[in-house]
Amino acid sequence: MDFVSIIGYLASLLVLVSFIMKDIRHLRILNSVGCATFITYGFLLHPISWPIIVTNASIIAINIYYLTKKN
């Protein structure tokens, strides 16, 4: 298994585990880390995968919005 595939599997694992979290704040933080890993994976693919990058960057933006939103 090559390095790029390992990054992709790690990203998938992080996103999957984030959905096990009961605390929504922890879910969003771990999910953002998984999305950041997916963005790295998207840049490492040849050719670069813009759909992976744009989708996961958007999810991070949504997570940041809800993490910083005042109630």
Secondary structure, 3 states (H helix, E strand, C coil): CCHHHHHHHHHHHHHHHHCCCCCHHHHHHHHHHHHHHHHHHHHHCCCCCHHHHHHHHHHHHHHHHHHHCCC
